[in-house]
Amino acid sequence: MPKNKLQRFAELRTFQNVHEFLFDERDHNFKLKGKWSNGYFKDEKPIVLELGCGKGEYSIGLAEKYPNKNFIGIDIKGARIWRGSKTAQEKNLNNVAFLRTQIEYIEKCFAKDEISEIWITFPDPQPNKEKKRLTHLIFLNRYKNVLKPNGIIHLKTDSAELFEFTLETLEENKLTKIYSSADLYSESDFGDNWAEATELKTHYEKLFTAKGKKITYLKFKL
Ligand SMILES: C[S@@+](CC[C@H](N)C(=O)[O-])C[C@H]1O[C@@H](n2cnc3c(N)ncnc32)[C@H](O)[C@@H]1O
C-alpha cells in the first residue's frame, strides 16, 4: 500500500466523524447500534443513510441543505471515506458522519426503526451477481429491519438494467412505488418528487450526465 494511503488509514481512525465496523467484528453488533441519536449526534433529528457514498459529496450536500436531519454515508473504501470526512470537517458540518462497513452488515449497525430514509446512489449494477445488487430482496429485507414504518428508499442509477430489475422486484413483492423515471433529466413533469431527485447531483451522476447518459430514479417504500 502506498505510504500516503497508509497514513490516511491511520488518520481515519482518529477522525471523530468516522466509524468502522469491519469483517472481524461481524459476530457482534456495532457499539452505536440503536444509539446513533443520543450516543453520537446528541439530538433527535431523523437519520438518513447514503449507501455506497464514495467520497461523500452527496451526503455532505444533503447535510448542508437539510440541517434539520442527520446523514450517515456508508462505504467500504477507507480512502474515499477519508475524503468525505475531511470535507465535512472543513465545512464544520456536525450533521453528517461516515461509517466504513459492508452494506451487508447494516442490521448490525442500526436498530429497528432507527433510520428515516435511505439513498442508494449509483451502486455497482452487479450484472452477473443478482444477489449482490443493493436492491435485491435480500437487501430490501435488511433495510426493512432498520427503517421506520413508511421510511423512504431512493435509487439513482445510470444502469437501465438495475432500474428495471428494481421495478420488477417492487412489483413482484407488492411494494409501494412512489415515483419513477427512466430518464430523470428529460422529464416534463416537474413535481415535488422530481425536484427532490434533481436538486443535487452525486459525483458519479455528474460524470455520467456530462457523457450524456440517462439517469434513472426510483422512490419507493417497503
Ligand atoms: C460507483 S460508486 C458511487 C459513489 C457515489 N454514490 C456517487 O454516486 O458518486 C459505488 C460505491 O459503492 C461502494 N460499495 C459498493 N458495494 C458496497 C458494499 N457492499 N458495501 C459498502 N460499500 C459498497 C463502493 O466502494 C463505491 O465507493
The ligand as an ORCA input file, in Angstrom:
! r2SCAN-3c Opt
* xyz 0 1
  C     -19.939      3.816     -8.255
  S     -19.542      4.331     -6.657
  C     -20.765      5.590     -6.355
  C     -20.293      6.634     -5.375
  C     -21.332      7.739     -5.063
  N     -22.542      7.176     -4.511
  C     -21.673      8.567     -6.276
  O     -22.786      8.420     -6.809
  O     -20.828      9.383     -6.681
  C     -20.125      2.978     -5.657
  C     -19.576      2.979     -4.242
  O     -20.246      1.947     -3.515
  C     -19.311      1.284     -2.657
  N     -19.839     -0.064     -2.399
  C     -20.260     -0.952     -3.338
  N     -20.727     -2.079     -2.746
  C     -20.598     -1.897     -1.402
  C     -20.928     -2.689     -0.269
  N     -21.491     -3.881     -0.392
  N     -20.661     -2.170      0.951
  C     -20.104     -0.946      1.084
  N     -19.771     -0.150      0.044
  C     -20.025     -0.609     -1.186
  C     -18.005      1.326     -3.436
  O     -16.894      1.214     -2.567
  C     -18.087      2.672     -4.146
  O     -17.458      3.703     -3.406
*
